[in-house]
Amino acid sequence: MMKDTSRPAENSVTESSGNVFADLGIKDADAYRAKSVLAIHIHRVIKKRRLTQEEAGQILGISQPKISAIIKGRLDGFSTERLFRFLNVLGCDVKISVSRPHPQTPGQVMVV
């Protein structure tokens, strides 16, 4: 009987790059990761302020289902700029910094 080598062994481990979207081969992985981190911050503020999704939607000027989408990470309908504005409306400062150039490697978009 031949061993199937088309799949990794069940106990094998693949080290992450730190960006699950890049690990999955998704195009624009940095942008997806940035939006997901922004959504996490939005969710944390909503939770900390003990807002319902309906209340959060009223504050942000969007419907409850859109708040639900943000919380669940369904972010295709949201630009990073729009997520920045939501954080601003919720009372958060958003800081953007640009590093010195490192011409040997491409730059990255990072949100912390």
N, C-alpha and C positions, 0 to 999 in steps of 0.2 A: 504494500500500500504506500503510495507517494504522499508526502506531507504537502499540505496546501501552503504555499509561500506568498499568495496574493494578498493576504491580510496579515497585519502585525499579530504577534502572539498575544494571547489574552492578558498576560501579565507584563507586557511591554509598556514603557512609559516614554512619552514624547515630551521634551521640555518645551515650555511655552516661550514665545518671543516677548510676552508681556502684553500682547494685543491679540485677543482671541479672534478678532475679525481678520487680521493678517494670517494667523495660524490656519484659518478656514479658507484662505485664498480669496477673500472678498475684495473686490476693487474698491479703492478709496477707504481702505481700512482705518487710516488715521482719522478721517472725518467721522466715520461711524463710531470709533472709540470716543472721540471728543464729544459727540452728541450724547452718547450713553452716559458719560460722566456728568454732563450738564443735567441730564434727566434725573440722575441719582440725586444731585444737589436740589433740584426742584422738589423731588419727592420728599427729601429730608425736611425741607422748609415747611411743606404742606403738613407733614406729620408732626413736626415740632410745634407748629401753630394750631394743631388739632383742627384743621379745616376739613370739612367734607369735600368730596370731589366737586360737588355742586358749588360750594362756597369758593373753592379755588378757581373754578371756571369763571364765576362772576368777577372775581378780582382780576383775573388775567384776560377777561373778555373772550373766552372760548367756551365751548360746550363741555358738559360733564364727560361725554364719551371721548373727547380729545384729551382731557385730563387723564382719563383711564388709559388711553393709548400711551401717553408720556410715561406714566407709572409702570406700564407693562413693557416699556422699551420699544414700542412700535413707533419709530421716529422718522419714517420716510417722508411724512408730510410736514416735517418741521426743519427749518434751516438752523444752523448754529446761531445766526444773528437773532432769529426769533426766540430761541431758547435763552440767549443772553438777555433779551428784553424781558422775558418772563422772570428771570432771576432779579433783574433790576426792579420790576414792579413789586416783587416779593421782598424787596429791601436789601438785596445782596449786591455788593460791588463785584464787577467782573474785571479782572486785570489781565491784560495781554502784554507779553514781553517777547522781544525778538532777540535771539542770541547772535553772537558774532558768527560770521560765515565760517563754515568748515567745508571747503571745496572738494574734499576727497569723498564725502558722502552726502546724499541728499538730505534736506531738512525734514523735520517732522512737525506735525501739529500735536501738541500735548496739552491736555487739560488736567489739572490736579485739584 
